Amino acid sequence: MARGAQGPRAGRRQSATSSGGRALEAWTAESPAPKLGLDIVAVASRFTRLEKRGSYYVGPCPLHPEA
């Protein structure tokens, strides 16, 4: 009855999390600077903001090709 109380997918979710946790631990142990991922996200969001403002595109205006 305990399995029904937890739901039919509880066992699968736990095994997927534990294997993912082991992979994350191995990557963290090999990684010299875990903070690097946060820096990449910051740079990507900076470029996204520039693109939304229209500052990312460099070249002739696509709406006025003759100008």
Contact map, one row per residue, 1 for C-alpha under 8 A:
1111100000000000000000000000000000000000000000000000000000000000000
1111110000000000000000000000000000000000000000000000000000000000000
1111111100000000000000000000000000000000000000000000000000000000000
1111111100000000000000000000000000000000000000000000000000000000000
1111111000000000000000000000000000000000000000000000000000000000000
0111111101000000000000000000000000000000000000000000000000000000000
0011111111000000000000000000000000000000000000000000000000000000000
0011011111100000000000000000000000000000000000000000000000000000000
0000001111111000000000000000000000000000000000000000000000000000000
0000011111111100000000000000000000000000000000000000000000000000000
0000000111111110000000000000000000000000000000000000000000000000000
0000000011111111000000000000000000000000000000000000000000000000000
0000000011111111100000000000000000000000000000000000000000000000000
0000000001111111110000000000000000000000000000000000000000000000000
0000000000111111111000000000000000000000000000000000000000000000000
0000000000011111111100000000000000000000000000000000000000000000000
0000000000001111111110000000000000000000000000000000000000000000000
0000000000000111111111000000000000000000000000000000000000000000000
0000000000000011111111100000000000000000000000000000000000000000000
0000000000000001111111110000000000000000000000000000000000000000000
0000000000000000111111111000000000000000000000000000000000000000000
0000000000000000011111111100000000000000000000000000000000000000000
0000000000000000001111111110000000000000000000000000000000000000000
0000000000000000000111111111000000000000000000000000000000000000000
0000000000000000000011111111100000000000000000000000000000000000000
0000000000000000000001111111110000000000000000000000000000000000000
0000000000000000000000111111111000000000000000000000000000000000000
0000000000000000000000011111111001000000000000000000000000000000000
0000000000000000000000001111111100000000000000000000000000000000000
0000000000000000000000000111111100000000000000000000000000000000000
0000000000000000000000000011111111000000000000000000000000000000000
0000000000000000000000000000111111000000000000000000000000000000000
0000000000000000000000000000001111110000000000000000000000000000000
0000000000000000000000000001001111111000000000000000000000000000000
0000000000000000000000000000000011111110000000000000000000000000000
0000000000000000000000000000000011111111000000000000000000000000000
0000000000000000000000000000000001111111100000000000000000000000000
0000000000000000000000000000000000111111110000000000000000000000000
0000000000000000000000000000000000111111111000000000000000000000000
0000000000000000000000000000000000011111111100000000000000000000000
0000000000000000000000000000000000001111111110000000000000000000000
0000000000000000000000000000000000000111111111000000000000000000000
0000000000000000000000000000000000000011111111100000000000000000000
0000000000000000000000000000000000000001111111110000000000000000000
0000000000000000000000000000000000000000111111111000000000000000000
0000000000000000000000000000000000000000011111111100000000000000000
0000000000000000000000000000000000000000001111111110000100000000000
0000000000000000000000000000000000000000000111111111000000000000000
0000000000000000000000000000000000000000000011111111100000000000000
0000000000000000000000000000000000000000000001111111111100000000000
0000000000000000000000000000000000000000000000111111111110000000000
0000000000000000000000000000000000000000000000011111111000000000000
0000000000000000000000000000000000000000000000001111111100000000000
0000000000000000000000000000000000000000000000000111111110000000000
0000000000000000000000000000000000000000000000000111111111000000000
0000000000000000000000000000000000000000000000100110111111000000000
0000000000000000000000000000000000000000000000000010011111100000000
0000000000000000000000000000000000000000000000000000001111110000000
0000000000000000000000000000000000000000000000000000000011111000000
0000000000000000000000000000000000000000000000000000000001111101101
0000000000000000000000000000000000000000000000000000000000111111101
0000000000000000000000000000000000000000000000000000000000011111100
0000000000000000000000000000000000000000000000000000000000001111100
0000000000000000000000000000000000000000000000000000000000011111111
0000000000000000000000000000000000000000000000000000000000011111111
0000000000000000000000000000000000000000000000000000000000000001111
0000000000000000000000000000000000000000000000000000000000011001111
